[in-house]
Amino acid sequence: MPPKLSRPPDPNDPEYQFLERRINFALHIGIFAASNSFIWFVRSITYADWEWTLWLTSGWVMLLVGHGSWLISKETGTQKL
């Protein structure tokens, strides 16, 4: 079931911000997966010796981990138990 709001969108609403952050993170993961899959696929079929691919992937993973931890820290304070 896709995530949805229970009331009309209001950017100041905590539920809206919660959903917006999660969708933004999912979009970043999707862009990461598509881009890196393409880069590593091209690298493997051309037998290229691109050293920058490892650095790019590692750096991007660290940014995603940081974004994910930021997301979890924001959700911990706003989520209703």
C-alpha positions as CSV (number, residue, x, y, z in Angstrom):
1,M,0.0,0.0,0.0
2,P,1.5,3.3,-1.0
3,P,2.0,6.0,1.7
4,K,-0.6,8.7,1.8
5,L,-1.7,11.6,4.0
6,S,-4.8,11.5,6.1
7,R,-5.7,15.1,5.4
8,P,-5.0,17.8,2.7
9,P,-1.3,18.6,2.3
10,D,0.2,21.3,4.4
11,P,4.0,21.8,4.4
12,N,3.9,22.8,8.1
13,D,2.1,19.6,9.1
14,P,4.5,17.0,10.9
15,E,2.8,14.1,9.1
16,Y,3.4,15.8,5.7
17,Q,7.1,16.5,6.6
18,F,7.5,12.9,7.8
19,L,6.2,11.5,4.5
20,E,8.1,14.1,2.4
21,R,11.4,13.0,4.1
22,R,10.8,9.3,3.5
23,I,9.9,9.8,-0.1
24,N,12.9,12.0,-0.6
25,F,15.2,9.3,0.9
26,A,13.6,6.6,-1.2
27,L,14.2,8.8,-4.3
28,H,17.9,9.2,-3.4
29,I,18.3,5.4,-2.9
30,G,16.7,4.8,-6.3
31,I,18.9,7.3,-8.1
32,F,21.9,5.8,-6.4
33,A,21.0,2.2,-7.4
34,A,20.2,3.1,-11.0
35,S,23.4,5.3,-11.5
36,N,25.8,2.9,-9.8
37,S,24.3,-0.2,-11.5
38,F,24.8,1.5,-14.9
39,I,28.4,2.7,-14.1
40,W,29.5,-0.7,-12.8
41,F,27.8,-2.5,-15.7
42,V,29.6,-0.3,-18.3
43,R,32.8,-0.8,-16.4
44,S,32.4,-4.6,-16.5
45,I,31.4,-5.0,-20.1
46,T,34.2,-2.6,-21.4
47,Y,36.8,-4.1,-19.1
48,A,37.7,-0.6,-18.1
49,D,40.0,0.1,-15.2
50,W,38.1,3.0,-13.7
51,E,39.5,3.5,-10.2
52,W,37.1,6.4,-9.6
53,T,34.1,4.1,-9.6
54,L,35.0,2.6,-6.2
55,W,35.5,6.1,-4.7
56,L,32.3,7.4,-6.2
57,T,30.3,4.4,-4.9
58,S,32.0,4.5,-1.4
59,G,31.4,8.3,-1.1
60,W,27.8,8.0,-2.2
61,V,27.1,5.2,0.2
62,M,28.5,7.3,3.1
63,L,26.2,10.1,2.1
64,L,23.2,7.8,2.0
65,V,24.1,6.4,5.4
66,G,24.3,10.0,6.7
67,H,21.0,10.9,5.1
68,G,19.4,7.7,6.5
69,S,20.7,8.4,10.1
70,W,19.5,12.0,9.8
71,L,16.1,10.7,8.7
72,I,15.9,8.2,11.6
73,S,16.9,10.9,14.1
74,K,14.2,13.3,12.8
75,E,11.5,10.5,12.8
76,T,12.4,9.5,16.3
77,G,11.4,12.9,17.6
78,T,8.2,13.3,15.6
79,Q,6.8,9.8,15.4
80,K,3.7,9.1,17.6
81,L,3.9,5.9,19.7
